[in-house]
Amino acid sequence: MVQTDLMEYCKSKNIMLTAYSPFGSPGRPSELKRGEADPHKLLEDPVVADIAGKHRRSPAQVLLRYHVQQGIPVIPKSNKPHHILENTKIFDFSLTEEDMAALKGLDRGWKACILEEIKAHPYYPFE
Ligand SMILES: NC(=O)c1ccc[n+]([C@@H]2O[C@H](COP(=O)([O-])OP(=O)(O)OC[C@H]3O[C@@H](n4cnc5c(N)ncnc54)[C@H](OP(=O)(O)O)[C@@H]3O)[C@@H](O)[C@H]2O)c1
């Protein structure tokens, strides 16, 4: 989910946006996954793999770098020390404009919230 409109809105109001589930939340229970287009296999995506190979980084590092390079804090989750360490090593390389465009091209056009219940909230922002 690229959500350029949300990013631009937050920037215009000086609101700091945080990116959660940067790997598509692959450990989510299957009932919370939304079919084949669901991004839960983002870490295995061939576009991400190509960019990772080019920079000699892992797919996880590429996906995290994508956010921080746009000035967006990102909060991956892991319970494995080697993954946590790997996920911190994203400040010593840069993605090219071409890489960033390719990653943006993975957009599924989805909005942030998958919880139907909150759509009735008076301040639901994703219409
Ligand atoms: N505020 C909200 O509404 C909201 C909503 C959703 C999520 N969140 C927060 O966002 C954070 C992350 O979300 P998430 O857990 O849904 O999804 P995520 O960070 O996209 O994915 C976590 C999964 O990625 C794996 N992983 C982590 N680092 C890896 C690496 N370097 N290589 C390979 N696999 C790696 C983890 O497995 P291992 O443990 O095996 O490494 C785990 O299965 C959490 O803190 C969550 O609470 C907030």
The ligand as an SDF file (V2000), in Angstrom:
LIG
                    3D

 48 52  0  0  0  0  0  0  0  0999 V2000
   -1.0730    0.3110   14.8050 N   0  0  0  0  0  0  0  0  0  0  0  0
   -1.6450   -0.6170   14.0600 C   0  0  0  0  0  0  0  0  0  0  0  0
   -2.7960   -0.5150   13.6690 O   0  0  0  0  0  0  0  0  0  0  0  0
   -0.8380   -1.7980   13.6590 C   0  0  0  0  0  0  0  0  0  0  0  0
   -1.3790   -2.7240   12.7970 C   0  0  0  0  0  0  0  0  0  0  0  0
   -0.5890   -3.8040   12.4080 C   0  0  0  0  0  0  0  0  0  0  0  0
    0.6870   -3.9300   12.9170 C   0  0  0  0  0  0  0  0  0  0  0  0
    1.1600   -3.0290   13.7940 N   0  0  0  0  0  0  0  0  0  0  0  0
    2.5110   -3.1900   14.3650 C   0  0  0  0  0  0  0  0  0  0  0  0
    3.4900   -3.2240   13.3510 O   0  0  0  0  0  0  0  0  0  0  0  0
    4.5540   -4.0820   13.7500 C   0  0  0  0  0  0  0  0  0  0  0  0
    4.9020   -5.0670   12.6600 C   0  0  0  0  0  0  0  0  0  0  0  0
    3.7360   -5.6270   12.1210 O   0  0  0  0  0  0  0  0  0  0  0  0
    3.5130   -7.1560   11.7410 P   0  0  0  0  0  0  0  0  0  0  0  0
    4.0710   -8.0650   12.7330 O   0  0  0  0  0  0  0  0  0  0  0  0
    2.0670   -7.2280   11.4380 O   0  0  0  0  0  0  0  0  0  0  0  0
    4.2210   -7.3370   10.3480 O   0  0  0  0  0  0  0  0  0  0  0  0
    5.6680   -7.2730    9.7050 P   0  0  0  0  0  0  0  0  0  0  0  0
    6.6550   -6.5270   10.5220 O   0  0  0  0  0  0  0  0  0  0  0  0
    5.3950   -6.8640    8.3130 O   0  0  0  0  0  0  0  0  0  0  0  0
    6.0710   -8.8180    9.6690 O   0  0  0  0  0  0  0  0  0  0  0  0
    6.5440   -9.5090   10.7740 C   0  0  0  0  0  0  0  0  0  0  0  0
    7.0450  -10.8480   10.2390 C   0  0  0  0  0  0  0  0  0  0  0  0
    8.2190  -10.6340    9.4630 O   0  0  0  0  0  0  0  0  0  0  0  0
    9.2270  -11.5660    9.8480 C   0  0  0  0  0  0  0  0  0  0  0  0
   10.5110  -10.8870    9.7630 N   0  0  0  0  0  0  0  0  0  0  0  0
   10.9570   -9.8260   10.5040 C   0  0  0  0  0  0  0  0  0  0  0  0
   12.1890   -9.4720   10.1220 N   0  0  0  0  0  0  0  0  0  0  0  0
   12.5680  -10.3430    9.1510 C   0  0  0  0  0  0  0  0  0  0  0  0
   13.7300  -10.4950    8.3760 C   0  0  0  0  0  0  0  0  0  0  0  0
   14.7820   -9.6820    8.5090 N   0  0  0  0  0  0  0  0  0  0  0  0
   13.7630  -11.4970    7.4550 N   0  0  0  0  0  0  0  0  0  0  0  0
   12.7100  -12.3290    7.2830 C   0  0  0  0  0  0  0  0  0  0  0  0
   11.5710  -12.2330    7.9930 N   0  0  0  0  0  0  0  0  0  0  0  0
   11.4900  -11.2410    8.9140 C   0  0  0  0  0  0  0  0  0  0  0  0
    8.8950  -11.9480   11.2640 C   0  0  0  0  0  0  0  0  0  0  0  0
    9.3000  -13.2580   11.4850 O   0  0  0  0  0  0  0  0  0  0  0  0
   10.4130  -13.6310   12.6120 P   0  0  0  0  0  0  0  0  0  0  0  0
    9.8000  -13.2680   13.9390 O   0  0  0  0  0  0  0  0  0  0  0  0
   10.6030  -15.0700   12.3780 O   0  0  0  0  0  0  0  0  0  0  0  0
   11.6310  -12.7980   12.3090 O   0  0  0  0  0  0  0  0  0  0  0  0
    7.3730  -11.8400   11.3070 C   0  0  0  0  0  0  0  0  0  0  0  0
    6.7840  -13.0730   10.9090 O   0  0  0  0  0  0  0  0  0  0  0  0
    4.1200   -4.7690   15.0330 C   0  0  0  0  0  0  0  0  0  0  0  0
    4.8080   -4.1370   16.0930 O   0  0  0  0  0  0  0  0  0  0  0  0
    2.6250   -4.5010   15.0880 C   0  0  0  0  0  0  0  0  0  0  0  0
    2.1600   -4.3870   16.4290 O   0  0  0  0  0  0  0  0  0  0  0  0
    0.4360   -1.9490   14.1480 C   0  0  0  0  0  0  0  0  0  0  0  0
  1  2  1  0
  2  3  2  0
  2  4  1  0
  4  5  1  0
  4 48  2  0
  5  6  2  0
  6  7  1  0
  7  8  2  0
  8  9  1  0
  8 48  1  0
  9 10  1  0
  9 46  1  0
 10 11  1  0
 11 12  1  0
 11 44  1  0
 12 13  1  0
 13 14  1  0
 14 15  2  0
 14 16  1  0
 14 17  1  0
 17 18  1  0
 18 19  2  0
 18 20  1  0
 18 21  1  0
 21 22  1  0
 22 23  1  0
 23 24  1  0
 23 42  1  0
 24 25  1  0
 25 26  1  0
 25 36  1  0
 26 27  1  0
 26 35  1  0
 27 28  2  0
 28 29  1  0
 29 30  1  0
 29 35  2  0
 30 31  1  0
 30 32  2  0
 32 33  1  0
 33 34  2  0
 34 35  1  0
 36 37  1  0
 36 42  1  0
 37 38  1  0
 38 39  2  0
 38 40  1  0
 38 41  1  0
 42 43  1  0
 44 45  1  0
 44 46  1  0
 46 47  1  0
M  CHG  2   8   1  16  -1
M  END
$$$$
